[in-house]
Amino acid sequence: MIELSLLGAVFIGIAVLLVLILFFRIPAFIALLISSITVGFAAGMDPIAAMESVTIGMGGTLGLVATLVGLGAMFGAILEHSGGAQAIANYMTSKLGENRSPLAMMISGFVIAIPVFFDVAFIILVPVVYALQRKTGRSLLAFAIPLLAGLAVTHAFIPPTPGPIAVAEIIEVDLGWVILAGFIAGIPTAIIAGLIFGRYIEKKIHLTAPESDDTEPAEIKFPDARLIMSIIALPILLILANTLVSTEIIQLGDSGLGHFFNTTLAWVGHPFSALIIANLAAWYALGIRRGVSKETLFKITSRSMAPAGTIILLTGAGGAFKQMLVDTGAGEMIAQAMESAGFPIIVFGFLAAMAVRLLQGSATVSMITAAGLVSPLLVTGSFSGLELASIVVAIAAGASTLSHVNDSGFWLVSQYLGMSEKQTFLSWSMMTTLVALSGFLMAVVIYLLA
């Protein structure tokens, strides 16, 4: 009887979340908080204890996430202002040649989405897609789908993008493992959803770029693409190296120089330090050295905090939801039921994220809600860092499923590529579904081999 009431409390909480978002258009942050409190009340918690759980969940989650998302947003804003995204795309297309332009766009999207938000990166690079279409005569989708796949995969799978950072913190897994799993799963996923599907769909839907004006654009001096990619890679490599050394996969020894390198790497490879170093490098190399004033850089980085703030608050509310499941005992009850039924947690995470995504549209809300549901289930088992990271990727994959009319990304892509709703479903929506299925398959492979 108690188990049924706890399970009912969880279902009521999720139903309240969806009703508030879908029908009342309540902001997701408030809806998640109300949903968390609802679970506590429905499970019979004392009202004061329920509010304490919300406080503990918010505070425990935001310590890492707020700092990392803020630093990542500032890093991306400097890169965006410098023209670094266009520099990488131009460099890739020139190096790989016209025949491999789709591959160049996929790689560009994959790299650029690490520091830059998905929608911003797409809007910045759409002119490159237009130019390639006019030059080659192929369908816009030949270049847009690989670009979108690269952007979508990295944005969902690989820190320091906000989504996987949030899920990793709620699930409590080292970011280095998530980076490693994200790359392992992300590369083949981008190839399948971007290059292979892109080659197929361009033959089915021929789109042309909008007419350009006759005025010749002013010559813009972009920063060196290799410098941009080095700065993007810097924090990722530092975090990953620290993870590999701290788990003794790479052994440097415990005395003398080995101890010194261990200590130094633990410091510079901490996500805070790694992103601070990357920000300082970007501030100087992409700002000061190129003649950008300190006042302008300050304004650029300050503006970047607006979208970051929304994600930070959402993540905190997801932490509150997780804490409520822990404190009511609902999470442990669900875990035991799943274990007795032989239902894998990685599948549950994928399906939970997919269900929320299909119903309310936001990938971020889907990831955070699913992470809140999955996290309490992990206390009953012993999982390695790579197993936990594969669960993060599975959740991210579920949250990427079938972008449709309730997702702002659907309309963004439709507008900029000049597609009808049907064409957007057949191209963009199918591509996101391939990202979800391919990413989940790769996550399962990683989980089984870990």
N, C-alpha and C positions, 0 to 999 in steps of 0.2 A: 504493500500500500504506500509506504514511504517512497519506494523507488518510482512508482507511477506518478506520485505528486511532484517529485523532483523533475522527472522527465517532462511532465506537463508544464512545469514552471519555465523550462528552457524553451519549449515550443511557444508558450505564451509570449515570452520575451522577444523571440525572433519575429513572431507575428506582429507584435507592437512596433518593432523596428521597421518592418516593411510597410505597414499601414501609415506610419508617420511620414516616411519618406515618399511613398508612392501617391497617397491620397491627400495628405495634408501639406506636402512639400516642406516639411520641417527640415532644417539643416541637419545633415547626417551626424554632426557632433552632438547636438542636443538629442537627436533620436537615439543614438547609441547610449547616452547617459540614462535616458528614460527607460530604455530597454533593459539596461543593467539593473536599475532599481526595481523594475517590474519583476525580474527574475528573483531578486531577493525577497520581495514581498510575497510573491506567489509561492515561494519555497518555505514561507513561514518565519523568515528572519525578523528580528527586532528592528524597527525602523532606524534607530541610532546605529546599530551594528551594520546595517545595509549601507548607510552613508559612510561609515568608516571604511568599508570594503572598497567603495568607489574612490575614496581619498587615497587609500593604500595602492590601489591598482593604477590610478593616474600617476601618482608620484613615482612608483617603482618602474614604470615604463618610460617616462619622459626623460629620465636622467641622461640616458645615452641618445635617444632618438632626437630630442630637441636640438642638441648640439650638432649631431651629424647632419640632420636635414638642413639646419641653418647654414652650416659650413658648405654643404653641397650646393645649396641654392646660390650662395655668393660666388662660389667657384664657377658655376654655370653661367651666371649673369656676366661675369668678366669675359668669359670665353665668347658668349653670344655677342657682346658689344664689340669685341675685337675683330669680328668677322672670321673667327676660327672655324666655325662650321662650314662656311663656304670654302675656306682654304683647304680643309680636309677633302671635301667633295671634289674640288677642282684638281687637287693633287692626285687623288685616286683615279679619276677619269683620264687624266693625262698619262699616268703611268700604265694603266691597264689597257688603254686604247678604246676606240669606238665600239668594237665588237664585244668587248667585255664591260661595257658601261653599266649593265644591270648589276654585275658583281661589284663594280666600284660603288654604286649607290647603296648596295646592301652593307658593304664594309663601312662606308661613311656613316650610315644610320646606326650601325652597331657601335661604332666608336663614339659618335657625337651624343648619343642618348645617355651615356654614362654621366656626364655633368649637366646636360641640358634637358629640361622637361620635354616630353614627347610632342605636345602640340606646338611649342615654340620652335623646336628643331624642324618639324615638318614645314611650318610656314616659312622658315628661313631658307630651306632647301628646295621648296617647290619651284622657284625660278630656274634652278639647275635642271630639274626634271623637264620643265617647259623647253629649255634650250636644247636638251638632248633629243626631245621629240621632233622639234623643228629641223634639227640637223639630220636625223636619221630617217624620219618619216614613219617610224614604228609607232605603235600605240603608246599613249602616255603610261599605260599600265605596265609596259615592259620595264620601265624605270621606277615608277611609283610604288609598285608592289614590293620589289626588293628593298627599296628605301624604307617603306612602312614596316616591313617584316623586321629589318635590322633595328629600327627604332623601338618597335613593340617588344621584341625579345629582350633587349638590353634593359628597357624601362621596367619590365616586369621581373626579370631574373637576376640582375647583377647590381649589387651595391657599388657605389654609394647612391644609387637612385632611391627615392623615398620608400617605395612599396616594399622591396625586399628588406630594407633596413627595419621597417616597422614590424614585419612578420618575424624577422630574426630576433628582434628584441622581445617580442611577446612569447615566442617559443623558447627563447634563451639559448641561442646557438651562436658561436663565434662567427663574426662576419667573414673571416678568411675562408672558412669552409663553404659559406654561401657563395662567395666569389668563385671559388673553384668549381662547385657544382653548377653554378650559373653559366660559366663558360663551357663546361663539358656538355651541358644540356642545350645551351643557347646556340652554339655554332651549327650543329646539324639541324636544329629547329628552324633557324633563319634560312638555311639552304633549301629545306623542303618547302617552307611557307613562302619564301621570297623568290628564289631563283627558279625552282621547279614549277611551282604554281604560277609564278609570274609569266613563265614561258608559255604555259597552257592558256591562261586567261587573256593574254594579249591577242591571241588568235580568235578568241570569241567576242571580245569587245574592243573595237578600235576607237580610241579617243585621240583628239588632237588638242594641242595647246591653244589657249586663247590667243587672239591676235595681239601682237606687240606693237607699241607705238614706234614711229619711225625715228624718234630721237635716239641717238647713240648714248648709252650710259657712260657716265664719267668713269675714268680709269680709277679703280680702287686698289690700294696697296694692302693686300692681305698679309697677315703674319705667316711665318714659315710653318707649313703643315707638320713637318717633322717635329718642330718645337712643341706645337700644340699637342700632338699625340704623346710626346714624352711627358709633358706635364699631366695629361690625363692618366697615363699609365703609372706615374709616380706613386700616388697614394694606394692604388690597387696592389702594386708589387710590394710595397712596404707592409701593408696589412697581411697579405698572403704569406710573405716571408716570415713574419712574426708568428703566424699560426703554425706554419710548418716546423719552425724551430721550437716553439713552446710545447708542441705535442711530440717532440723528439723524432719526427720523421726525418728532419735534418739535424744532425748532432754536431755541435761546435765545442763540446767539452764543458766541464764545470769549473775549470780553474784557468788562471792566466788569461791569455788572449781570448779563449773560449768564453770565459765568464764575462769579460768586458764586452764582447760582441753580443752575447745573450742579453745583457743588461741594456746595452745601447739599442738593440733591435726591439726589445720589449717597449722601450720608450718611444722611438721614432715610428715603430710599427703599430702602436696603439691607434685605433681609428681617429681619435681626437688629434693626436700629433700629426698623423699622416695627412689629414685634410687641412690642418693649419699650414703645414709645409707647402702643400699644393696651392693653397690660397695665396701665400706669400710669393711663391714662384710666379703664379698668374698675375698677381698685382704688379710685380716688377716687370716681368718679361712681356706681358700683353698690355700693360698700362703705362707705367712710368717710362720704360725704355722706348716706347712708341710715342711719347709726347702727350699722353693723356694726363690731365691735371689730377691732383689728389682729390680735389673737390668733386670732380666728375666721377671718379672711382667710388667715392663715398656715396654719392647719390645712386649709382648703379647698384651697389651692393645693398643699400638700404631698401630700394624698391623690391629687391628679390625676396625680402622677408614676407611679403604679403601672401603669395601662394604657399610658401613654406609654413606659415602660421596655421593655415587650414589643415595641412597634413599632420602637423605636430599635434593639434588638438584632437583630430580623428584617431591618431594612434593612442593618445592618452585614454580616450574613451574606450578604445578596444582593449586596453590593459585593464580598465575598470570592469568590462564585461567578463574578461578572463578571470579576474580576481573573484567576482561574484560566483562564478561556476565552481571555483576552488572552495570558497568559504561555505557555500551551501551544500557541498558534497555532490552536486549534480555532475560535475566533470568526472569524478572518480566512478560514479555509478554508470555513466555512459561508457567509460573505458572498460569496466568489467563486463558490461553487456556485449561490447564489441569483441572483447577478447574471447569470451565464451562462444560467440558466434563465429569466430575465426575471420572477422572482418578487418582487413588491414587499415591502420590509421592513415597511411599515405593516400589510400583510395578515399577515405572519409574526408580528408582535407581537400582533395581535388573536387569531390562532388559538392561539398558544402560551399566552396568558393564559386563553383559553377552555378549552383542554384541561386545564390544571392545576386550574382552578376546578371543572369538572365532576367531576374525579376526587377532589379532596380538600376542596372546600367553601369554604375561606377565601379571600375576595377579596384580602386583604392579601398572603398568601403567593403567590397567583397573579400579582399585579401585580409583586411583587419578583422572583419567579423569571423571569417573562417579560422584565422589564427587564434582568436579568442576561444573558439569552440574546441580547437585541437590541443592547445597548450595544456589544459588540465588533464587530458588523456595520457600525456607523456609521463606523468609521475608514477604510473604503475609499471613502467618498463625501463630497460637500460638501453640507451641509444648512443651510438658513436656520433662524433661531430658531423661526419659526412652523411650519415643516415638522417640526422635532423635537418641538414642543409637540403637534402633531396626532398624532404617534406615541405620545406619552404618553396622550392621550385614547383612542386606539385600544386601547392596552393596558388602560386602565381600563375601557373598554367590554367587552373580552373577559373581564375578571375579574368583570364583573357578570352574566354569562350564567347563566340558569336556576338560580337558587337552589333547592336541593331538600333532601332529608332529611339530607345531610351538612353543612349550613350552619346555624349557630345562629340566624341571622336567620329561617329558615323556621319554626322552632319558636317563636321570639319572637312573630312576627306571628300564627301560628296560635293561640297561647295567648291573646293579648290581644284578638283579634277573635272568638274562639270558633268557629273554623272546623275542619272535619275535614281530614284530609290531602288528600283529593281537592279540596275547595274551595280549600285553600291553593295547590295546584298550579295550579288554573285561574285564580286571581287573582294572588297574589304571585309565583309562579314565572313566569307568563306576562308579568307586568309587568317583572320583571328582564330577561327575554329581549328585550322591546321596548326597554328601556333600552340593552341591549348592541347590538342591531342598528341602532337609530336613532343612537346615539352613534357607532358605527363609521362609518355612512354620512356623518354630519356631519364626522367626522375626515378621511375620504377627500376630501370636498369642500374642506375647509380645506387639506389637503396639496396638492391639485391647483391651487388658486388662489394658494397662497403664493408 
